[in-house]
Amino acid sequence: MTPTRNTCLILFHLLLISLLPLKITSSPRTQAEALIRWKNSFTSSSLTSLASWSLTNLSNLCNWTSIVCDSSTTVSQINLSNANISGSLTDFNFTEFSTLTRFDLSSNNLEGPIPSTIGGLSKLTFLDLSTNLFDENIPPEVAELTELQYLNLNNNNLNGTIPYQLSNLQKIRYLDLGSNYLETPDWSKFSGMPLLTHLNLYYNSLTFEFPSFILNCQNLTFLDLSLNQLSGQIPELVFTDLGKLEYLNLTDNLFQGVFPSNVSKLSNLIEIRVANNNFSGSIPEDIGILSNLQIVELFNNSFVGHIPSSLGQLKKLQSLDLRMNALNSTVPPELGFCTNLTYLALAVNQLSGELPLSLSNLIKITDLGLSDNFFSGEISANLVANWTKLVSVQLHNNSFTGKIPPEIGLLTKLNYLFLYKNKLSGPIPSEIGNLNDLIILDLSGNQLSGPIPSTVWNLTNLNGLQLFSNNLTGTIPPEVVNMASLVTLDLNTNQLYGELPENISGLSNLNSISLFTNNFSGIIPADFGKYSPFLSYVSFSNNSFSGELPTELCSGFALEDFTVNGNNFTGSLPACLRNCSKLNRVRLDGNHFTGNISDAFGVHPDLDFITLSGNQFVGQISPEWGECKNLSNLQLDRNRISGEIPAELGNLTRLAVLSLDSNELTGKIPPELGKLGMLFKLNLSNNHLTGEIPQSIGNLTKLNYLELSNNSLIGDIPEDLGNLSENPDLLLKDVLDQRLLPPTGQLAEEVVFIVNIALACTRNNPEARPSMRFVAQELAARSQAYLSEPLGMITISRLTSLEKHD
């Protein structure tokens, strides 16, 4: 071959090579340089773990932290999970890493978009970008990762619709897009994913019906669509075509209709969670066929009828939650066969009858919730004795009777014991003192009697002790100070007596103390409140306490509700009240306070209700009251308050009741009171007011009680007030049934009492109404009203409101 010919062949080959596409081959050095450029874009200061990623270490790439190389010494895996990285993917050069098979950046602080160039990782089988801050849409180019088997984008800020191209990932087995802001796509564009076993779309913004493409993912074992807004009925094919499902979670959606009875065809099901939907009808009886079931959550739906007895066949069942439905049967004895149950919740239904003794077989039970039903009968000692692993017992709001069994003391792991609002009687068993881990003890609203056992005061871990509305007697002993963790102490409406122990002031974590309606006496310890900076609720109402209020009662300035009405307190108010900016409700009425109120209170933006009635307060009404913009009830009547009515009270646009009567007020009625558009009761009587009645009072269109008598006012009442919704001076006898003889004697007293309660219960201002607990107590005690004048002279306006409630 001639030299000329050889030269031509060489040139020809060079020309062919030049025409081929240029392919850039990554090298360990170029990959190392790309990783360093990406690292330099991070904003986190915690990069010491990536110290090996350095220009001085370029030749040692395969030994860098979080890097794995293949046989050709190029990067095949990057694992930076939980590396405390703050940055983005925009500076990551995907083209340098075409051989990458595993990319794990989970649990960092990466943000911004997921770049579309991620689609160039053609060999990637594992991609985990979960628990970051990625936003914007999921790029459709992710669908180009045709080798991908694992994709996790959970817990980011991704939005927009889910790209239908993701269904092109035919090798995908694990797909998690949960906890984002993804919206509903056109599901009809999705194809089935034949190898998919795990699909998680929970906590997004998905709407409309069940995603239809899922029915073609017949290898699914895990499906979670919870915390969306999906609606409609569950397709029957879910239960016939997805036979491999082990985990099904549809909780917190808007699904409705009768729950399909063929759920029993999901024979592999281990967990079924469909709570917080609108399912109706009965619970399928065949649910007992699903022998692998461990967790059943059907709470907060509209299921009716009975609890299926077939549940007793579920020997592996650990958790059964049927709360907040309309089930109206008894508890089936077969439930006692579920001996692996640790959690049983049947609360807020219409269940009735006695608890079957077979439940004593539930020796592994840790949480038992049967509250808000109609259960009756005694709490059997045989049941309690076997439930020694219980941590929480909630049997409140039922009709259980009899005594609290002493065996309750065997439940030494108990944290919460709720037996309130039943019909339990007898003493509190001293064995409760064995429950050293108890955090909250609530036995209120029963018929318990006798003293509080001395052992109770040794429950040093107790946060809440609530024994109110019983018939308990005795005193609070000094041992109360042992309860160093106590946050709430509520003993109201009992028959407790005696003085408070001095060391009760040492309860430094106390937030709420309620002792109203007992027979306590003596003074409140002088340093009460000094060591309790979180004290926000204090009620000593309706006792026989005396002396002055502790000066540091509110030294933490956390006080919100403060009621001491109906006692014999004297002296001035604590100065710290002025700085309690969170005050909401204050009752000081019915005592013998004598202090100056001119500066006793400041600006309390949350204050809604305050009454100082029936004391000997002096001073003047501060204009600062006009800045308490949420005030609906201001009662300063029956004191010795002087000065003028400040015009600033006209700024209280939510005020419904203003009672300033029976004081020593002077000057004119400020016309600004005409701006109180919500006012329905105004009483300025028995003062020394002068001048004309302001015509602006006629603007008070909701006023139904006006009392201005025993002043020195002149002029006419505005004509607009002629249409008061009620005339407060309708005689009581005139509103009674005229066909009956007028009541006399004790019957008359009882009529006055009942009307008094009725009027109090229908006040426009809910805060001014007596509690139902108090009403029931008064009716049961057959309290009576004292008739200060003949029945025929009693007017509706003179029927004073009940002041005894807290």
C-alpha positions in Angstrom: 0.0 0.0 0.0 1.4 3.4 -1.1 2.1 6.1 1.5 -0.5 8.3 -0.2 -3.2 5.6 0.3 -2.3 5.1 4.0 -2.5 8.8 4.6 -6.0 8.9 3.0 -7.3 6.0 5.2 -6.0 7.8 8.3 -7.7 11.0 7.3 -10.9 9.0 6.5 -11.0 7.4 10.0 -10.4 10.7 11.7 -13.3 12.2 9.7 -15.6 9.4 10.8 -14.6 9.8 14.5 -15.2 13.5 14.2 -18.7 12.9 13.0 -19.6 10.7 16.0 -21.4 12.3 19.0 -19.0 13.6 21.6 -19.4 11.5 24.8 -18.0 13.0 28.0 -16.7 10.3 30.3 -16.7 11.1 34.0 -13.5 10.4 35.9 -12.9 10.1 39.6 -11.1 13.5 39.5 -14.0 15.3 37.8 -16.5 13.7 40.1 -14.4 14.8 43.1 -14.3 18.3 41.9 -18.1 18.3 41.3 -18.7 17.1 44.8 -16.4 19.8 46.3 -18.3 22.5 44.3 -21.6 21.2 45.7 -20.2 21.1 49.2 -19.0 24.7 48.9 -22.6 25.8 48.2 -23.8 24.4 51.6 -24.8 27.0 54.2 -24.6 24.8 57.2 -21.7 25.2 59.6 -21.8 21.5 60.6 -19.7 20.2 57.8 -16.9 18.7 59.8 -18.2 15.3 58.9 -17.3 16.1 55.2 -13.7 17.2 55.9 -12.5 14.4 53.6 -14.2 16.2 50.6 -11.2 18.3 49.9 -9.0 19.4 46.9 -6.0 18.1 48.8 -7.6 14.7 48.8 -8.7 14.4 45.1 -6.9 11.1 44.5 -8.7 9.4 47.4 -12.4 9.8 46.3 -13.5 6.3 47.1 -12.5 6.7 50.7 -14.4 10.0 51.2 -17.1 10.0 53.8 -20.6 8.9 52.5 -19.1 7.8 49.1 -19.1 4.3 47.6 -17.3 3.5 44.3 -17.8 0.7 41.8 -15.1 -1.4 40.3 -14.1 1.4 37.9 -13.5 3.7 40.9 -16.3 6.0 39.9 -19.0 6.9 42.3 -22.0 4.5 42.6 -23.5 5.5 45.9 -23.9 8.8 47.8 -25.4 8.5 51.3 -25.7 11.8 53.2 -28.7 10.9 55.3 -28.9 12.9 58.5 -25.8 14.9 57.6 -27.2 18.3 58.8 -26.8 19.7 55.3 -28.4 23.1 54.4 -28.3 24.0 50.8 -30.0 22.9 47.5 -29.5 20.5 44.6 -29.2 23.3 42.0 -25.4 23.1 42.3 -25.2 19.4 42.1 -23.8 18.3 38.7 -26.0 15.3 37.8 -24.2 14.7 34.5 -21.0 13.8 36.3 -22.8 10.9 38.1 -24.5 8.8 35.4 -23.2 5.6 37.1 -25.0 6.5 40.4 -27.2 3.6 41.7 -28.1 4.9 45.1 -28.7 8.6 46.2 -29.8 9.2 49.8 -30.1 12.8 51.1 -32.9 12.1 53.6 -33.4 14.1 56.8 -31.4 17.3 55.9 -32.3 20.9 55.2 -32.1 20.9 51.5 -34.5 23.3 49.8 -35.5 24.7 46.4 -36.6 22.7 43.4 -35.7 19.2 42.5 -33.8 19.8 39.2 -35.1 18.2 36.0 -31.5 17.0 35.3 -32.1 14.3 37.9 -33.5 12.4 35.0 -30.0 11.7 33.8 -29.2 9.3 36.5 -30.2 6.4 34.3 -28.8 3.6 36.5 -30.4 4.9 39.7 -32.4 2.3 41.7 -32.7 4.0 45.0 -33.6 7.7 45.5 -34.4 9.1 49.0 -35.0 12.9 49.3 -37.4 12.7 52.2 -37.6 15.0 55.2 -36.2 18.1 53.5 -37.6 21.4 52.3 -37.8 20.8 48.6 -40.6 22.9 47.0 -42.2 23.5 43.6 -43.4 20.6 41.5 -42.1 17.1 41.1 -40.3 17.2 37.8 -41.7 14.8 35.2 -38.1 13.9 34.3 -38.1 11.7 37.4 -40.0 9.3 35.3 -36.9 8.9 33.1 -35.2 7.0 36.0 -36.4 3.7 34.5 -34.3 1.5 36.8 -35.7 3.1 39.9 -37.1 0.7 42.5 -37.3 3.0 45.6 -38.5 6.6 45.5 -39.1 8.6 48.7 -40.0 12.3 48.6 -41.9 12.2 51.9 -42.1 15.3 54.2 -41.1 18.1 51.9 -42.9 21.2 50.6 -43.6 19.8 47.1 -46.8 21.2 45.5 -48.7 21.1 42.2 -50.3 17.9 40.7 -48.6 14.6 40.9 -47.1 14.0 37.4 -48.7 11.1 35.7 -45.3 10.2 34.1 -44.4 8.6 37.5 -46.5 5.6 36.6 -43.9 4.9 33.8 -41.6 3.7 36.6 -42.5 0.1 35.9 -39.7 -1.3 38.1 -40.7 0.8 41.1 -41.5 -1.1 44.3 -41.6 1.6 46.9 -43.2 5.0 46.2 -43.6 7.6 49.0 -44.9 11.1 48.3 -46.5 11.7 51.7 -46.6 14.8 53.7 -46.4 17.4 50.9 -48.9 19.7 49.3 -49.5 17.7 46.2 -52.8 18.1 44.4 -55.1 15.7 42.5 -54.0 14.8 39.0 -56.0 13.2 36.2 -55.8 9.6 37.6 -57.0 8.2 34.2 -53.6 9.1 32.7 -51.9 6.8 35.2 -51.0 3.3 34.3 -50.7 0.4 36.8 -47.4 -0.3 38.5 -47.2 -4.1 38.5 -44.3 -4.4 40.9 -45.3 -1.7 43.4 -45.7 -3.0 46.9 -45.6 0.2 49.0 -47.6 3.4 48.1 -47.8 6.3 50.5 -49.8 9.5 49.5 -50.8 10.6 53.0 -51.1 14.2 54.2 -51.4 16.0 50.8 -54.2 17.9 49.2 -55.8 15.1 47.3 -59.6 15.5 46.6 -62.4 13.8 44.7 -62.7 10.0 44.6 -60.4 7.1 45.3 -57.4 7.1 42.9 -58.5 4.6 40.2 -55.0 3.6 39.1 -54.3 1.9 42.5 -56.7 -0.8 41.5 -54.2 -1.9 38.9 -51.3 -2.1 41.4 -52.2 -5.6 42.5 -48.9 -6.4 44.3 -49.6 -3.7 46.9 -49.0 -4.7 50.5 -49.0 -1.1 51.9 -51.4 1.6 51.0 -51.7 4.9 52.9 -54.1 7.7 51.6 -54.8 9.2 55.0 -55.0 12.9 55.8 -56.4 14.0 52.5 -59.9 15.1 51.3 -60.8 12.1 49.3 -64.5 11.4 49.1 -67.1 9.1 47.7 -67.4 5.4 48.4 -64.6 2.9 48.5 -64.6 0.8 45.2 -65.5 -2.8 45.8 -62.4 -3.8 43.7 -60.1 -2.5 46.5 -61.2 -5.6 48.5 -61.3 -8.1 45.6 -58.3 -7.1 43.5 -55.8 -5.9 46.2 -55.7 -9.2 48.0 -52.1 -8.8 49.1 -52.8 -5.8 51.2 -51.4 -6.0 54.7 -51.7 -2.3 55.7 -54.6 -0.1 54.7 -54.9 3.5 56.0 -57.8 5.7 54.8 -58.0 7.8 58.0 -59.0 11.5 57.9 -60.7 11.7 54.6 -64.3 12.2 53.5 -65.2 8.7 52.4 -68.8 7.8 53.0 -71.4 5.1 52.6 -71.7 1.6 54.1 -68.3 0.0 54.7 -68.0 -2.9 52.3 -68.7 -6.3 53.9 -66.2 -8.0 51.6 -63.4 -6.5 53.5 -63.0 -10.1 54.7 -61.4 -10.9 51.3 -58.3 -9.0 52.3 -57.1 -12.1 54.1 -53.5 -10.8 54.6 -54.6 -7.6 56.3 -52.7 -6.8 59.5 -53.8 -3.2 60.0 -56.9 -1.4 58.9 -57.3 2.3 59.8 -60.4 4.1 58.4 -61.0 6.6 61.3 -62.4 10.1 60.9 -64.5 9.5 57.8 -68.3 9.4 57.2 -68.8 5.6 57.0 -72.2 4.4 58.1 -74.1 1.2 58.6 -72.9 -1.6 60.8 -69.4 -3.0 61.3 -69.1 -6.0 59.0 -69.6 -9.2 61.0 -67.1 -11.0 58.7 -64.3 -8.8 60.0 -63.5 -11.7 62.4 -62.3 -13.8 59.5 -59.2 -11.6 59.1 -57.2 -13.8 61.4 -54.0 -11.7 60.9 -55.5 -8.4 62.1 -53.5 -6.7 64.8 -54.9 -3.1 64.6 -58.5 -2.0 63.9 -59.2 1.7 63.9 -62.8 2.7 63.0 -63.2 5.6 65.3 -65.2 8.8 64.5 -67.5 7.6 61.9 -71.2 6.8 62.0 -71.2 3.1 62.5 -74.4 1.8 64.2 -75.7 -1.4 65.7 -73.7 -3.9 67.7 -70.0 -4.7 68.2 -69.4 -7.9 66.1 -69.0 -10.9 68.3 -66.7 -12.3 65.6 -64.0 -9.9 66.9 -63.3 -12.6 69.5 -61.8 -14.7 66.8 -58.9 -12.2 66.3 -56.3 -13.8 68.5 -53.6 -11.5 67.3 -55.6 -8.3 67.8 -53.6 -5.8 69.8 -55.5 -2.5 69.3 -59.3 -2.0 68.8 -60.6 1.5 68.5 -64.3 2.0 67.9 -64.6 5.4 69.7 -67.0 8.1 68.6 -69.6 6.2 66.6 -73.3 5.3 67.4 -72.9 1.7 68.5 -75.8 0.8 70.7 -75.2 -2.7 72.0 -73.6 -4.3 75.0 -70.0 -5.4 75.0 -69.9 -8.9 73.5 -68.4 -11.5 76.0 -66.3 -12.9 73.0 -64.2 -9.8 73.2 -62.5 -11.4 76.2 -61.0 -14.0 73.9 -58.7 -11.3 72.3 -56.1 -12.0 74.9 -53.4 -10.0 73.1 -55.4 -6.8 73.3 -53.3 -3.9 74.8 -55.6 -1.0 73.7 -59.4 -1.1 73.8 -61.3 2.1 73.1 -65.1 2.1 72.9 -65.7 5.6 74.2 -68.5 8.0 73.0 -71.0 5.5 71.8 -74.4 4.4 73.1 -73.2 1.1 74.7 -75.0 -0.1 77.7 -75.2 -2.9 80.2 -72.6 -4.3 82.6 -69.1 -5.2 81.6 -68.8 -8.9 80.9 -66.5 -10.8 83.3 -64.8 -12.4 80.4 -62.9 -9.1 79.9 -60.8 -10.3 82.9 -58.9 -12.4 80.3 -57.4 -9.2 78.9 -54.3 -9.4 81.1 -52.2 -7.5 78.6 -54.5 -4.5 78.5 -52.6 -1.2 79.0 -55.2 1.4 77.8 -58.9 1.0 78.5 -61.3 3.7 77.3 -65.1 3.1 77.9 -66.2 6.7 78.7 -69.3 8.5 77.5 -71.6 5.6 77.2 -74.4 4.1 79.3 -72.6 1.4 81.1 -74.1 0.4 84.5 -73.5 -2.0 87.3 -70.5 -2.3 89.6 -66.9 -2.2 88.6 -66.1 -5.8 89.4 -63.1 -6.5 91.6 -62.5 -9.6 89.4 -61.9 -7.4 86.4 -59.7 -4.9 88.1 -57.5 -7.5 89.7 -56.4 -8.9 86.4 -55.7 -5.6 84.6 -52.4 -5.0 86.4 -50.7 -3.7 83.3 -53.1 -0.8 82.8 -51.6 2.6 82.3 -54.8 4.5 81.5 -58.4 3.8 82.7 -61.1 6.0 81.4 -64.6 5.0 82.6 -66.0 8.4 83.1 -69.5 9.7 82.0 -71.3 6.4 82.6 -73.7 5.1 85.2 -71.4 2.7 87.2 -72.6 2.2 90.7 -71.3 0.7 93.9 -67.9 1.2 95.5 -64.5 1.7 93.9 -63.0 -1.7 94.5 -59.9 -1.8 96.7 -58.2 -3.9 94.1 -57.6 -0.7 92.2 -54.5 -0.5 94.3 -53.0 -3.4 92.3 -52.8 -1.3 89.2 -49.4 0.0 90.1 -48.4 1.1 86.6 -51.4 3.4 86.3 -50.9 7.0 85.1 -54.5 8.1 84.5 -57.6 7.1 86.5 -60.8 8.7 85.3 -63.9 7.6 87.0 -65.7 10.9 87.1 -69.4 11.5 86.4 -70.7 8.1 87.5 -72.9 7.0 90.5 -70.1 5.6 92.6 -70.6 5.7 96.3 -68.8 4.9 99.5 -65.3 5.9 100.6 -62.3 6.4 98.4 -60.2 3.3 99.0 -57.0 3.9 100.7 -55.3 1.5 98.3 -55.3 4.3 95.7 -52.2 5.5 97.6 -50.3 2.5 96.1 -50.5 4.0 92.6 -47.2 5.8 92.8 -47.0 6.5 89.1 -50.4 8.2 89.0 -50.4 11.5 87.1 -54.1 12.4 87.1 -56.8 11.2 89.5 -60.3 12.3 88.7 -63.2 10.9 90.8 -65.4 14.0 90.5 -69.1 14.0 90.0 -70.0 10.9 92.0 -71.5 10.2 95.4 -68.3 9.4 97.3 -68.3 10.1 101.0 -65.9 10.1 103.9 -62.5 11.8 104.2 -59.9 11.9 101.5 -57.6 9.0 102.5 -54.3 10.1 104.0 -52.5 7.8 101.5 -53.6 10.0 98.6 -51.4 12.9 99.8 -48.3 10.7 99.2 -48.9 10.5 95.4 -45.9 12.6 94.6 -46.1 12.3 90.8 -49.7 13.5 90.7 -50.3 16.5 88.4 -54.1 16.6 88.8 -56.3 15.8 91.7 -60.0 16.3 90.9 -62.5 15.1 93.5 -65.1 17.8 93.1 -68.9 17.4 93.3 -69.0 14.5 95.9 -69.9 14.3 99.6 -66.4 14.2 100.9 -65.7 15.5 104.4 -62.6 16.2 106.5 -59.7 18.6 106.0 -56.8 19.2 103.8 -53.8 18.1 105.8 -50.2 19.5 105.8 -49.2 16.4 103.8 -50.6 18.0 100.7 -47.1 19.6 100.3 -45.8 16.1 99.4 -47.5 16.6 96.0 -44.7 18.6 94.6 -45.8 17.9 91.0 -49.4 19.1 91.5 -50.7 21.4 88.8 -54.5 21.2 89.4 -56.2 20.8 92.8 -60.0 20.7 92.5 -62.0 19.8 95.5 -65.0 22.1 95.0 -68.6 21.3 96.0 -68.0 18.9 98.8 -68.3 19.2 102.6 -64.7 19.8 103.4 -63.9 22.1 106.3 -61.2 23.6 108.5 -58.3 25.9 107.6 -55.9 25.5 104.8 -52.5 24.2 106.0 -49.7 26.9 105.9 -47.5 24.8 103.7 -50.0 24.6 100.9 -48.1 27.7 99.6 -45.2 25.4 98.8 -46.9 23.8 95.8 -44.7 25.6 93.3 -46.1 24.0 90.2 -49.7 24.8 91.1 -51.7 26.3 88.2 -55.3 25.8 89.3 -56.9 25.6 92.8 -60.6 25.3 93.1 -62.1 24.9 96.6 -65.5 26.7 96.1 -68.7 25.6 97.8 -67.3 23.8 100.9 -67.1 24.8 104.6 -63.5 26.0 104.7 -62.8 28.8 107.2 -59.9 30.8 108.6 -57.4 32.8 106.6 -55.6 32.0 103.4 -51.8 31.5 104.2 -50.0 34.8 103.9 -47.5 33.6 101.4 -49.9 31.7 99.2 -49.0 32.4 95.6 -45.5 33.6 96.4 -43.9 30.3 95.2 -46.5 29.4 92.5 -45.6 31.7 89.6 -47.9 29.8 87.2 -51.1 30.2 89.3 -53.8 31.1 86.8 -57.1 29.8 88.3 -58.1 30.5 91.9 -61.5 29.9 93.3 -62.3 30.1 97.0 -66.0 31.1 96.5 -68.8 30.1 98.9 -66.9 29.2 102.0 -66.3 31.0 105.3 -62.8 32.3 104.7 -61.9 35.5 106.5 -59.0 37.9 106.8 -57.2 39.6 104.0 -56.2 38.1 100.7 -52.5 37.2 100.5 -50.4 40.1 99.1 -48.5 37.8 96.8 -51.5 35.8 95.6 -50.9 36.9 92.0 -47.2 37.8 92.2 -46.6 35.6 89.1 -49.0 37.8 87.1 -50.4 34.7 85.5 -53.9 35.0 87.1 -56.8 34.5 84.7 -59.8 33.4 86.7 -60.1 34.7 90.3 -63.3 34.1 92.3 -63.6 34.5 96.0 -67.2 35.6 96.3 -69.4 34.6 99.2 -66.9 34.7 102.0 -65.9 37.0 104.8 -62.8 38.5 103.3 -61.8 42.0 104.5 -59.2 44.7 103.8 -57.7 45.8 100.5 -57.0 43.9 97.3 -53.5 42.6 96.5 -51.6 45.3 94.5 -50.4 42.7 92.1 -53.9 42.4 90.6 -53.3 45.6 88.7 -50.5 43.9 86.6 -52.4 40.7 85.9 -52.9 41.4 82.2 -54.4 38.0 81.5 -57.4 38.4 83.8 -60.6 36.9 82.3 -63.1 36.4 85.1 -63.1 38.1 88.6 -65.7 37.6 91.3 -65.1 39.5 94.6 -68.8 40.0 95.5 -70.4 39.2 98.8 -67.5 39.9 101.1 -66.4 42.8 103.4 -63.6 44.3 101.4 -62.8 47.9 102.2 -60.0 49.0 100.0 -59.7 51.8 97.4 -60.4 50.5 93.9 -59.3 53.7 92.1 -56.0 52.0 91.0 -56.6 48.4 92.1 -57.1 47.3 88.5 -55.3 48.3 85.3 -55.8 47.5 81.7 -56.9 43.9 81.2 -57.5 43.2 77.5 -58.9 39.7 78.1 -61.2 40.6 81.0 -64.8 39.5 80.3 -66.6 39.3 83.6 -66.0 41.2 86.9 -68.1 41.9 89.9 -67.2 43.7 93.1 -70.8 43.9 94.3 -71.8 43.9 98.0 -68.6 45.1 99.6 -67.4 48.3 101.2 -65.0 49.4 98.5 -64.2 53.1 98.2 -62.5 55.3 95.6 -63.5 56.1 92.1 -64.2 54.3 88.9 -61.0 54.5 86.9 -61.2 55.6 83.2 -58.9 52.7 82.5 -61.9 50.4 82.6 -62.7 51.8 79.1 -59.6 50.0 77.8 -60.8 46.6 78.8 -62.3 46.1 75.4 -63.6 42.5 75.9 -65.6 43.3 79.0 -69.2 42.1 78.9 -70.1 42.3 82.6 -69.1 45.1 85.0 -70.8 45.1 88.4 -69.6 47.5 91.0 -72.9 47.9 92.8 -73.6 48.1 96.6 -70.3 49.6 97.6 -69.2 53.1 98.7 -67.7 54.2 95.4 -67.8 58.0 94.7 -66.9 60.4 91.9 -68.4 60.5 88.4 -69.1 57.8 85.9 -66.2 58.0 83.4 -67.2 58.7 79.8 -64.6 56.1 78.8 -67.0 53.3 79.7 -68.7 54.1 76.4 -65.8 52.4 74.7 -66.9 49.0 76.0 -68.7 47.9 72.9 -69.2 44.3 74.2 -70.7 45.3 77.5 -74.0 43.6 78.3 -74.4 44.3 82.0 -73.4 47.5 83.8 -74.4 47.7 87.5 -73.2 50.7 89.4 -76.2 51.1 91.7 -76.2 51.7 95.5 -73.0 53.7 95.6 -72.1 57.4 96.2 -71.7 58.4 92.5 -72.2 62.0 91.6 -72.3 64.1 88.4 -74.2 63.4 85.2 -74.8 60.2 83.3 -72.3 60.4 80.5 -74.0 60.4 77.1 -71.2 58.1 75.8 -73.1 55.2 77.5 -75.4 55.4 74.5 -72.7 53.7 72.4 -73.0 50.5 74.4 -75.0 48.7 71.7 -74.8 45.3 73.4 -76.1 46.5 76.7 -79.2 44.7 78.0 -79.0 45.7 81.7 -78.2 49.1 83.1 -78.6 49.9 86.8 -77.5 53.3 88.1 -80.1 53.6 90.9 -79.5 54.7 94.5 -76.7 57.2 93.8 -76.4 61.0 93.7 -76.5 61.4 90.0 -77.8 64.8 88.7 -78.8 66.4 85.4 -80.9 65.2 82.5 -81.2 61.6 81.3 -79.1 61.5 78.1 -81.2 61.1 75.0 -78.4 58.8 73.7 -79.7 56.1 76.1 -82.5 55.7 73.5 -79.9 54.1 71.2 -79.6 51.1 73.4 -81.9 48.9 71.3 -81.0 45.7 73.2 -81.8 47.1 76.7 -84.4 45.2 78.6 -83.5 46.4 82.1 -83.1 50.0 83.1 -83.0 51.3 86.7 -82.3 54.9 87.4 -84.4 55.4 90.6 -83.3 57.2 93.8 -81.1 59.8 92.1 -81.6 63.5 91.3 -82.1 63.2 87.6 -84.4 65.4 85.6 -86.0 65.2 82.2 -87.8 62.4 80.4 -86.8 58.8 79.7 -86.1 58.7 75.9 -89.2 57.7 73.9 -87.2 55.0 72.1 -87.0 53.0 75.4 -90.8 52.6 75.4 -90.3 49.4 73.5 -88.2 47.5 76.0 -88.3 43.8 75.2 -89.3 43.1 78.8 -90.8 45.3 81.4 -88.8 44.5 84.5 -91.6 45.7 86.7 -94.2 42.8 85.5 -95.3 41.4 88.8 -94.3 37.8 89.4 -97.9 36.8 90.3 -99.0 38.1 86.9 -96.9 35.8 84.9 -98.0 32.7 86.9 -100.8 30.5 85.6 -103.9 32.5 86.5 -106.1 29.4 86.6 -104.3 28.3 89.8 -104.6 29.8 93.3 -101.7 32.0 94.2 -99.1 30.0 96.1 -98.5 30.7 99.8 -96.1 29.7 102.5 -93.4 27.3 101.6 -94.9 26.7 98.2 -94.5 30.4 97.4 -90.9 30.3 98.5 -90.3 27.3 96.2 -92.0 29.1 93.2 -89.7 32.1 93.8 -86.7 29.9 94.0 -87.5 28.0 90.7 -88.2 31.3 88.8 -85.0 32.7 90.2 -83.0 29.8 88.8 -84.9 29.9 85.5 -84.1 33.6 85.0 -80.5 33.1 85.9 -80.2 30.2 83.4 -81.6 32.3 80.6 -79.3 35.3 80.9 -78.1 36.7 77.6 -74.5 36.6 78.9 -73.4 33.0 79.2 -70.7 34.0 81.7 -73.4 35.2 84.1 -75.4 32.0 84.1 -75.0 29.5 86.9 -73.3 26.2 86.0 -75.5 23.2 85.5 -73.6 21.5 88.3 -74.7 24.2 90.7 -78.3 24.2 89.5 -78.5 20.4 89.9 -77.0 20.7 93.3 -79.4 23.4 94.4 -82.5 21.6 93.1 -81.3 18.4 94.8 -80.8 20.2 98.1 -84.2 21.9 97.7 -82.7 25.2 98.6 -85.3 28.0 99.1 -85.5 31.7 98.5 -86.2 34.0 101.5 -89.3 36.1 100.8 -88.5 39.6 102.0 -92.0 40.8 101.0 -95.3 39.2 100.1 -95.5 37.3 96.9 -98.0 39.6 95.4 -95.5 42.5 95.6 -92.5 40.7 94.1 -91.6 42.0 90.7 -89.5 40.2 88.0 -86.9 43.0 88.3 -86.5 42.3 92.0 -85.8 38.7 91.6 -82.1 38.9 92.2 -79.8 36.5 90.2 -78.3 33.5 92.0 -75.0 34.7 93.3 -73.9 31.4 94.9 -72.4 29.8 91.8 -68.8 30.2 91.0 
